[in-house]
Amino acid sequence: MARRALARGCLAPAVLALACSTSAEGPVFPTSERFPEAPREPPSFAAESGFGSSTALAEPGDLARGLRVARVPLDSEAAREQVTRFFIAVLQESSRELFVLLAAQASVLSEGSRQPAQAMWRARFAQLDYTSLAGRVVAAPQTLRTYTWDSAALAKRDGVPAPASPNEVVVVARPGLSWAGKSRLFGESLAFRLRAKSAKDGGGAPGFEIAEIAEDFRLP
């Protein structure tokens, strides 16, 4: 009994000393010094589906400088709707409805010659009667062919203008009705180069403007 009491008497100070030492240092947690070092990687960007207010469209200048930008897929259906509105405005001979669809510097490319789009269509309205086809479908929406930046190689194989940047869509129309009597009103095909507008340009949601129309057509 005396030995046991003596052992307990010696053990108690040792346990107390260990407890005091542990409480003074605190619990041990893993620190950054204990993790293996790994090289840092640059952040990546993932494209969102549809237009997004928080994602900027890639500008040609950004691409030329090699900047990494989030590229938002363009709405091809909205581009086709813009072309449909174009034909409706033409058959109504409404300059007001037509010109709001065009970019400020929009042009018409025909037989290697480039002219301002507004001046060209004013001349066509003055010499030709487009209202004779009013109410008729010149180019059905389902016949319109659409080419984006991702299908630029296909556009070249099809022999049509290809988008020049990720912010462009090319819509090709082949009018089923091109004549009114003996007067030809449209070329065999029209290739519309549409450029995406940012919200600040359009004053609202992003949309499109027609930047160029390629059509082999000559006024009589």
ABEGO torsion letter per residue (X at the ends): XAAAAAAAAAAAAAAAAAAAAAAAAEBBBBBAAABBBBBBBBBBBBBBBEBBAABBBBBAAAAAAGBBBBBBBBBAAAAAAAAAAAAAAAAAGBAAAAAAABBAABBBBBGGBBBBAAAAAAAAAAABBAAAABGBBABBAAABBBBBAAAAAAAAAAGBBBBABAABBBBBBBBABABBEABBABBABBBBBBBBBBAAAAGBBBBBBBABBBBBBBBX
